[in-house]
Amino acid sequence: MVLKDVQESRAYSAKDRERFLDEPAKRKGRTEFARDRARIIHSFALRRLAAKTQVEVPWASDFPRTRLSHSLECAQVGRELGAALGADPDLMESACLAHDLGHPPFGHNGEEALAKIAESVGGFEGNAQSFRLLTRIEAKTVDSDGLSVGLNLTRATLDAATKYPWSALENSRKFGVYEDDQEIFNWVREDAPIGKTCIEAQIMDWSDDVAYSVHDLEDALVTGQIDIAQLRDDLSHLFLVATQDYLPDMTEIEAEAALDALMNLSCWPREFDRSHRHLARLKDLTSQLVGRFALAAERETREHFGDGDLVRYSANLLVPRAQRVEVALLKSMAGHYIIRAEKSQERYATQQKVIIDLVQAVREQAPESLESFFLQEWNRATSEREKMRVVIDQIASLTDVGAYALHEQFSMSKK
């Protein structure tokens, strides 16, 4: 098969396509951003997302999404929305596929547990962990000293995957880089406006919001955790969750208008009995909602910034207020009926204990308890702070199933 040269997008500069370590393509036929996409698709970290929780425990039944299926859906939304605005489709898909790679076992619950444990060593944040995976932990490229530089993605792809372009010093709760990953982070952010995300990262973020707000509702309806007829009666509870967790400045009038707008859609289900007919109608709902939210952002952005390729720092993604409120309200449904549900709290407590126990056991039994890659990092560590970061990296890389299995293994060894 003869592979032809491909044309790189003229909207991106040679600097955008640079890699931290120069790594010429082995063959023709792919752009630099297509190479990035392939590296992420074949990564260990992406594969592990198949056994990590999205919202509902994925193996409780066959239907709920995992972090992997969510990431694939986010990537589909981001690829199409990005392309409509002139962003490179492969770059957009790469950023969306990478956005959740750093999530530890048990989703945000596991993230909270690790954040508490890591307070004295620089904190833990899923987005910063994603950056660390892409630039250090994931095995693909090493420098002349044998040190991993992760997947060695292009500057523009790494920047597009960066939701919070600052360290914990600027915001200790939400940040995008740990102190010891600052060198490559600074390289990624060369000439970028301080604290500002590129439009590709904004598209990735909105695609994430759209994908999980819509699909978490679908999962909850199919698994019987949301009664569609109960939503209006529960609006005060949904409003409380929405303002506390998703959109603090939402007003009650906006929440009521958003629910009306959603329920007045022709595709909105009036009832749901899990029949084939109702499942098909539900799928139509998810499709139309994704289109509604993506098209609203595309139109608003184009209206303000005009035609042409909107890339890097040439524009911002603009989302109409009404659609931001609708998405926040949809998120609050999973938040109220699943995440904050009383029956979920016992499971969350157990999961946090598993994380705490694992960190303690791996630290106490290190280096014997460390996997080969993390053992290499442990041997390079020169302080207790660095050693604890290695332990946290190993725990964060586990799947939900792997965390439970390792916890059981440590528990059995004590008997």
N, C-alpha and C positions, 0 to 999 in steps of 0.2 A: 504494500500500500504506500503510495506516494503522498506525503503530507505537505501541504502548501503553507507558505508563510501566512500569518494572520495579521490583521491590521489592529494595532493598539488604538484605543479610544483617544482622539485628539483632545478631548476635554480634560485629560489628566496629563500631568507633566512627567518628565523622566524622574524627577525627584519623588513624585507620588509612587512610582513603580520600583523605587530602590528597596533593597533588603538590607538588614543590619549587617549580614555577611553576604558579600557578592556571591551569587550562586547562579551562573548561567544555565539556561534551559538545556536539558539533555537532548531535546528534539524539537522540531518545528510543530506548528499546528495548534498552539495554545497561547493565549495572552498571559501576561503576568498575573492578572486577577483570576484567570481560569486555573492557573497553577495553585493559587491560594485556595480556591474552592476545593480542588481535588485533595489538597493536603488536609483540610479540615474534615472532609467526608471520610477519609481513610484513617483518621486519628483514633487513638484509644479513648480519648476523652469524650468524643461524640458518641461512640458506641456505648459507653457506660451510661449515658443518659437514658437508655432503654430501660434501665432498672432503677431510675430515680424518680421520686414522686413529683408530680406537677401540683395538683391540689388534693384530689382524692387518691387513696391508696390504689395503684394501678392493678394489683393482683387480687383485690377484693372482688372484682368481677372482670369480665373480658373487655368491657367497653371503655373505662376511663383512660384518658391520655396520660402518657409518661412525659418526662422532660424532653425525650427525643421526638416524640410525635408532635409535641408543642413546637419544638424548634424547627421541625420540617414545615409546619403550617406557617409559622412566623416567616420563614425563609421564602415561602411562596408569595405571601402578601408583600414582603419587602422587595422581592425581586421585581414584581410587576409595578408596584408603586414607584420604586426607584427608576425603573426603565421609562415610565411615563414622564418623569421629570428630568430625564437625561443622565441619570447616574448609571454607571456600568452595572449590568445585571449580575455578573459573576461576583463583583465586589460586594454588591448588596446582599446576595445570597450568602456569601462568606461571613459577613458581619452578623447576619441573623442566625446562621448556624452556630456561630461562636458565642453568642451573647449569654448563654446559660451554662457554658462548659464548666465554670467554676463553682456551680452549686454543689454543696456537699450532700451527703445522705439526708433524706427526710425534708428536702426543700428548705423553705425559709425557717422552719423550726430548727433544723440542724444548723443553719446559718446563725441563728440567735445563740444557740448553745456554744458554738465555736467562737463567736464574737466575745462572749463573756470570758471564756477561757483564755483568749488571746489578748485581752486588754493590756497586759503588761509587756507584750512582745510586738506591739504594732497593730493589734486588732485583726479582725477577720471580716472580709466583705466579699460577697460572691462575685461582684464585678472585678475587684482587684485580683481575686483568685483566677478568674477567666484570663486576665492579662498575664498572670504568672504562668498559667498553663501554656498559653500560646507562645510565650517568649522564653520559657525556661524548662518547665516540667515535661511537656510532651516531647517524646523522642523522635527527632527527625534530622536535625543539623547540629554539629558541634564545631567549635572553633579550634584553632591550632593547639590549644592547651587541653583539648578534650572536654571543654565546658559546653553544656547544652545551651543553645539559643532557641530551643523549642522548634516550632514549625518554620521559623525564619520567613514570616509573611512580609508582604510589602508594607511600606509606611502607611499608604492610604487605607489598606484593609485593617491594619491594627488600629488606626485612628477611628475608622468607621465602627469598630467593635467597642469603642471606649465611650461608655455612657456618662461616666463621671471623670472628666479630665483633670483631676487634682488628687492630692494625697490626703491622708488622714489628718495632717496638720491643718488643712483648710476646713475639713468636715469629718469628724471622727466617726460619724454614723454611716454616711454614704460617701465612698471614695473609690477611685479606680486604680490605685497603684500602692504597693507597699514600699517602704523606704529602700529595701535592698534591690528593688527592681527599677529604681529611679533612672539609672543610666540609659537603659533602652527606652524607657518612657520619654525621657528628654529628647532622645533621637527621634522618636515618633512625632513629638510635638514641636519639632524645629519650625520656627516661623509661624506657628499656629497662634491665634489670639488666646491670651491667657484665660482659662476657665470657660472657653466657648467650645461647643461641639460642632463638628462639621455637619452638613445637611444629611450625609449618609447615615451618621449616627442618630440623627433625629428621626430619619425614616425608619431605621431599625427599631428605635424605641417605640414609635407609634405603632409599628407593625406588631411588636410584642404585645402592646396594650390591646390592640384590636383582636389578635389571635386568642389571647387567653381570656379576655372578657366574653367573647362570643362562644368559644368552645367549652369553657368551664360551665357556662349555662347549659349547653347541650349535654355535657356529661351529667350534670346534676339532675336534669329532667329525666334522662334515660334511666338513671340509677334510683330515681324516686326520691331524691333529697330536696327537690323543690316542687311545690304545688303551684302551678301556674295561676290558679284561681285565687291564691292567697296573697299575691304580690301587692295589690292595692291596700289591703288591710294592714300589711306589714311595712308600708312605705316609711313610717316614722323610724322603724328599726333600720331599714336600708339607708335612709338619709344619715342616721347617726354613724353607721359604719363607713359610708362614703366620705363623710367629712373628716372622720378621724383617721382614715387610712389612705384615701385616694385623692380627694379634691377638697381641701380644707375650706376654700372660699365658696363652695356651692351653697346656694340658698334653698330654702324649702320650696319656694315658688319654682325655681329651676328644676328641682327634683321631681316635683309634681308634673311639670310640663314635659320633662324627659320621659317619664313613665307613660304619660298620655301619648306622646309621639310614637313610642315603641309599640304600645298596645294597639294603636290605630293603624299600624302597618297591615297590609292585606295578608302578609305571610305570618303574622303573629298567631301562635296557636291559642285557641279558646279553651281547649282541653287537651289532655295527652294520656293515652291509654297504652302506649308502646306497640300499637298495631302497626303493620307495614305502612298503612296510609298515613298515620301520624308521624312515623319515623321519616317518611319521605317529606312530609310537610316541615318537619324540624330541620332536615337537611337544607331545604329551600330557605328557611329562616336564617340559618348560619351563613349561607351563601350571600343572601341579600344584605345582611348586616355587615359582613366584611366589605362588600362592595360599597355600601352606604358610607362607611367610615373612611375607606381608602379614597373614594372619589371626592368626598368632601374636602379632604386634605389636598388632593391634587388640584382641584378647582380653585381653592382659596390661595394656594401657593402660586399657581400660574397667574391668577388675577393680579396678584401683587408684584411678582417678579418677571412676568412676561414669558415669552417663548425662549427657546434655546436650552442648552444643557446646564442645568442647575447642579453644580458639583462643588465639593469641598467647602470653601468659605464664601462662595459667591451668593448664597441665599440661605434662608431659613425655611424649614417646613412650617407652614401655617395651618392650624386646625381650627375650624369654627368652634366657638364656645359651646354651641348646642350639642355638637358631637362629642366634645370632651366630657360634658355632663352626662350624656347618654352612656358612654363607655364606663365612666366612673360608677354610674348606677348599676350597670351590668356586673362590674367587678364586685360591688357590694352584695350582690345576690349570693355569690359563692362565699364571700366573706361572712355573711350573716348565717346562712343555712348550713355551711360546711365547716369553714375555718373556726368560727366562734361557737359552733354547736357544742352543747354540753358533752355529747358522746365522743367528740374528738379530743377533749382535753386530757382524758386518761392516756390515750395513745400518744399525744404530744409529750406528756410527762415521761412516759416510758422511753420515747425516742431521745429526749434530752439526756436522760440518765445513761442510755447506751453510749451516746457521744462522750459524755464526761468520763465514764468508765473506760472507754477505749483510749482516750488521750492519756489517762493516768496509767493504764496497763502498758501501752506501747512505750511511754516515756520510762517507766520503771524497768522494763525489760530490754530497752535499747542498749546496744545496737542489734541484738539477736532478733528483735521483733520487727526490724525494718526490712522492707523489700529492697532489692538490689540497687535501684536507682536512688532511693532515699538514703540507703546506707552510704552511697558515694557522697551525697550531700552532707550527711552527718559527719563523715570523716573530714570534710573540709571546714566544718563549723568551728569557730574559734571562741564562742561564748555560749552560755546557757540560753540566751535569747535566740541565737541562730539554731541551736539544737531543738528548741521547742517549736520553732517555725517548721522544721523538717517533720516533726511528729504531726503537727497540724496539717501539713501538706498531704501526708499519707492518709490520715483519717478523712480529709476532705475528698480524696480521690475515690473513696469507697462508694459502691452502690448501696441502696437500702438493704438489699439482700445480703451483700457482702458485710455490711456493718453488723447486722444481726448474727451472721454466721461467725464472724470474728469475735464478737462479744460472747457468744456461746462457747467458743473455743477457750477463751480466757477464763470463763466461769468454770468450765469443766476441769481446767488445769489446777484450779484452787482446791478442788475436792480431793 
